Amino acid sequence: MKRNDPEDNPRIPLDIEEEIKTAFELFDSDGSGMIDPLLMLQTFEKLGLHKTKPSIYACIQSMCTKGKNDDKLNYDKFMEYTYAYYSDRYTREGLKNIFQLFDEDNIGVITRESFRKFAATIDIFLNREDLDEVFRKASTDNKVISYEDFEFFMKKTDGK
């Protein structure tokens, strides 16, 4: 894929970009240069990779939303969607939009219950330990996630 000026592209961590390229190549098993993002998503779920590679899983999931999926994607289109996903993740406006998805009551913080409910809407079901882990990593008080906590957490590579 030809890139323009680096300032035109969102910041994607190099390790994530390499993993995404590798994933594309693995799913292009027939060498046609086309992949099915829905098949990738289903495979990630079957292998449990949605838990170990949540950022990549969420990126692929974003390609499967209604109106975006052309059934099959070539590498350039795949990377275009990837850059769009990471652009939202790394811009202040994009982060605010994502935060609002979790803060459904518009109270300025993400509670454990609102986090769990939103995750369930995108078919991610968290047990108590998973939820505790998210709040341990993302919350400064381990009770709620403020926007500042959320922004800091999201800008860290893959939430580590």
SEBARO-684882 format. One line per 5 residues: number of its first residue (from 1); their letters; for each residue x, y, z of C-alpha. Coordinates in steps of 0.1 Angstrom, whole numbers. Layout:
NUM	A	X,Y,Z | ...
END
This chain:
1	MKRND	0,0,0 | 14,34,-10 | 15,58,19 | 13,96,17 | 30,119,41
6	PEDNP	33,102,75 | 14,132,90 | -17,122,69 | -19,87,85 | -30,79,120
11	RIPLD	-5,65,144 | -7,27,144 | 18,10,167 | 43,-9,145 | 37,-42,162
16	IEEEI	0,-39,156 | 5,-30,119 | 28,-60,114 | 3,-83,131 | -25,-70,109
21	KTAFE	-4,-75,77 | 4,-110,89 | -33,-117,96 | -42,-105,61 | -16,-127,45
26	LFDSD	-28,-157,65 | -64,-152,55 | -55,-147,19 | -49,-185,17 | -58,-187,-20
31	GSGMI	-34,-159,-30 | -61,-139,-46 | -53,-107,-27 | -88,-107,-12 | -100,-116,23
36	DPLLM	-133,-119,41 | -132,-99,74 | -162,-117,87 | -143,-150,84 | -113,-134,101
41	LQTFE	-136,-123,130 | -151,-157,134 | -117,-174,134 | -104,-149,160 | -133,-159,182
46	KLGLH	-129,-196,177 | -92,-194,186 | -98,-171,215 | -77,-144,199 | -104,-118,207
51	KTKPS	-91,-119,243 | -53,-120,236 | -54,-95,207 | -83,-73,216 | -71,-43,196
56	IYACI	-67,-62,164 | -100,-80,170 | -118,-47,175 | -102,-33,143 | -114,-63,123
61	QSMCT	-148,-61,140 | -151,-25,128 | -148,-37,92 | -178,-60,97 | -203,-33,105
66	KGKND	-234,-29,83 | -227,-9,52 | -189,-13,54 | -183,-49,45 | -181,-55,8
71	DKLNY	-179,-93,15 | -142,-94,4 | -115,-68,8 | -82,-63,-10 | -51,-53,10
76	DKFME	-55,-16,3 | -91,-14,13 | -83,-35,44 | -56,-11,54 | -78,19,47
81	YTYAY	-103,5,72 | -75,-2,96 | -62,34,94 | -98,47,99 | -101,25,130
86	YSDRY	-69,37,145 | -75,73,135 | -107,72,156 | -88,55,184 | -59,81,185
91	TREGL	-77,114,179 | -93,133,208 | -127,135,189 | -126,98,181 | -118,89,217
96	KNIFQ	-147,111,229 | -170,92,206 | -158,58,218 | -161,70,255 | -197,80,249
101	LFDED	-206,45,237 | -197,32,272 | -210,62,291 | -246,56,281 | -261,75,310
106	NIGVI	-240,105,301 | -226,108,337 | -190,115,326 | -176,82,338 | -177,46,328
111	TRESF	-191,23,355 | -185,-14,357 | -221,-20,348 | -221,3,318 | -189,-12,305
116	RKFAA	-203,-47,309 | -235,-38,291 | -218,-21,262 | -194,-50,258 | -223,-74,257
121	TIDIF	-239,-54,228 | -209,-62,207 | -209,-98,218 | -181,-96,243 | -192,-112,275
126	LNRED	-170,-104,305 | -169,-123,338 | -161,-106,370 | -124,-113,367 | -122,-99,332
131	LDEVF	-140,-67,344 | -118,-64,374 | -87,-66,351 | -101,-39,328 | -107,-16,357
136	RKAST	-74,-24,373 | -56,-14,341 | -77,16,331 | -91,32,362 | -71,54,386
141	DNKVI	-94,46,415 | -105,10,404 | -142,21,407 | -150,41,376 | -131,51,344
146	SYEDF	-130,88,339 | -125,103,304 | -89,111,313 | -83,75,324 | -99,63,292
151	EFFMK	-79,85,270 | -46,75,287 | -55,38,285 | -65,39,249 | -34,57,238
156	KTDGK	-12,30,253 | -3,3,229 | -30,-23,230 | -39,-14,265 | -8,-29,281
END
